[in-house]
């Protein structure tokens, strides 16, 4: 089976495309300010993408394990199996490195933001003898801004999760289609093998019949008849030899 028709390479191209997009988003994430809401959104998007790709690679590893039980049946060898295992291992390492970097960066930013928020709360608790009303007004407005920002972030997160679920559903449908293709191909190969077995049985029966007929003729002819038949066949061979090579 060629690489263009092998279901493994079809799924591999889709996963590699997802990894390339993930790496592109990761480089974009690295260039963003650590305290921006856009980086938080992209962080969650990267982590969800890592989970999706890891699941797809795990499913691909399962198909490799199935093929490894009987490589000859699928038309592959041990070298091809090792090549496929190396690719899935490399893909999993790439995704794991991205996920680790994003998690470390996210935790560092969260710690820094927590410290800033703590200092901010301490300052808000200090009395201001000159402008207490104005301070309270600013604090209330700041709280409203925080609530609004958090609400917008939740809306963006829900929207992002819906998009990721749609992408995951599309990937599952593609993998399911590949599985159906493999199933249909296995059924076709099984049918061909059954037909070949039937033809072999029929040929074997005809050969047994011919052998029995020859045995019956030889038995009826006796020793003298067998000698005459051998002489006749020898003379026929000599005549054919003369006609083919000497004329």
N, C-alpha and C positions, 0 to 999 in steps of 0.2 A: 504494500500500500504506500503511495507517495505521501510526502509531507503535507501537500495541499489537501489530501483527502483524509488524513489521519485525524480523528477527533481530538487527540492530545494536542496537536499543534494548533488546532482551531481555538481551543480553550486557552492554550499558552499565549497566543497572540492577544486575546482579550485581556488576560491578566497582566501581560507586559504593558499593554496600553494603559491599564489602570495604574500600574506602578509608575509609569512615566508621568502621568498626570499628578500622582501623589508627590513625586519628587519636585515637580514644578511648583506645586502649592507650598511645599516645605521650604523651598528657596524663597518664595514670596513671603512666607511667614517669618523667616529669619531676618528679612529686611524691614519688618514692621516695628514701630515703637512698642515697647513692652507694656505700656499702659493704655493702649488703644482698644476700643471695643471691637474693632475689625480683627485684631489679632486673636481676641477671645473667640470670636465666631469661627475664624479659620482654624484655631486650635481644636475646637470640637469637630469641625469638618475633617481635619486630618486624622484624629483618633478614630472617628467612625469609618473613614476610608481604610485605615490600617486593619480594623476588625473585619471589614468586608473582604479585603484581599487575603488576609490570613485564613478566613473560612474557605475561600475559593482554592487556595493552595492546598489546604488540608483535603478537600474533595479530590483534587488532582492527584495527591499522594495516594489516596485510596484506589483510584483507577490504576495507578502504577503497581500497587500491591496485588491487585487482581490479575494484571497482565503477567506479573512475575511468577505466578503459580504455573502458567503454561505459556511461555513466550512463543513457542512454535505455533501455537494455535492462532495467535494474533500477528504472526509474521514478523516478529522482532527478535533480537538476540540480547545477550547480557550486556554488550557494549552500549546498545541503545538504551537499555534500562538504567545503566549507570549514568549515562548522559542526561536522562530525564530526572533522575534523583538529584544530580548536581544542580540542575537548573532550579528545581523547586527549593532546594536548600539555599541557594544564592538568593532567590526571590524572598524567602522567609527572612533571611538575614537583613536584606535591604529594608524590608518593612519594619523589622524589629528595631533597627537603628533609628529610623525615622520616629517611631513611636517612643523610644526611650528618650530621644532628644526633645521631643515635644512635651513629654510628661515632666522632664527635669526643668525645662524652661517655664512650663505652666506653674509648677510648684514654687519655683523661685519667685515668679511674678506675684503669686498668691501671697507668699510670705511678706514680700515687700509692700504689697497693697494693704495687707493686714496691719503692718506696723504703722503705715501712714494713717490708716483709718483710726487706729488706736490713739495716735497723737492728736488727731482731729477731734476725737471724742473728748479727750482730756481738755483741749482748748475750749471746747463748747461748754464744759462744766465750770470754767473760770468766770467769776462775776465781772461785769463791765459797768462801773459806776457812772460812766459818762453817757452811754447810749444803750441802755438795756432794751428798750423797745425796738430800736433799729436792729440790734443784734438778734433778737428773737424773730424779727421779720426775715432777716437773712437766713437764719437757721431753718425756719419753716419753708422758705423758698428752696433752700438747698435740699431739704428732705423731699419736697415735691419733685425736684429734678432727679433725685436718686430713684424715687419710685417710678417716675416716667421712663428713665433710662433702663431700669430693671425690667419694666413691662415690655419695652421695645426689644430688649435682649431675649426675653422669653418668646416673643412673637417670632423673632428671627430664628431662634433655636427650634421652635416647632416647625417652622417652614423648612429649615435645613433637614430636620429629621424626616419630614415627608418626602423631600427630594431623595434622601439617602434610601428610604424604604422603596421608592419607585425604582431607583437604580438596582437595588438588591433584588427586587422582584424580576426586573428585566434579566439580570444575570442568572437567576434561578431558572427562568424560562429558557434561556439559551442553553444552559447546562442540561436541562431536561430534554431539549430538542436533540442535543448531541447524544444523550443516553438512548433516546428512541432510535436514532440513526444506527448506533452500535447494535442495538437489539435486532433491528431489521436486517442488518448485515449478517449477524450471527445466524438468524433464521434462514437466510438465503444460502449461507455456506452449509448449514445442516441439511438443507434440501438437496444441494448438489452432492453431498456425501452419501445421502440415502439413495439417490439415483445411481451413483457410481457403484454402490454396494449391490443394488438390484441387477445392474448390468453384469457385474462380476459373477453373481450367482447364476444368471442365465447362461453366460459363456461357459462356466464350469459344468453346468448340466449338459450343454451341447457337446463339450469335449468328452465327458464321460460316455455319452451316447456313441460318439464316433469311435472311441477306444473299444467299447464293447462290440461294435459292428466289425472292426478290424480283427478283434480276437476271434469272433465267430467265423470270419472268412478264413483266417489262418488255420483254425481248427478243422474246418471242413476240407481245406485243400490238402492237408497232410504234408508229410516231409517232401514227397516228390513235387507236389504243387508249389510248395514254398521255394524249392530250388528253381523250378521253372519261372516263377515270378521274379526271383532275384536276377536270373539270367536275362529276363525280358527287360527289367529295369536297367541293368548294366548296358545292354545293347542300346536302349533308348538314350541313355546318358552319353554313350560314345557317338551316336548319330547327332545329337544336339551339340556336342562339343565340336565335331567336324563342321557342322553348319555355321556355328558361331565364330570359331577362331580360324578355320582354314578356308573359308569362302569370302 
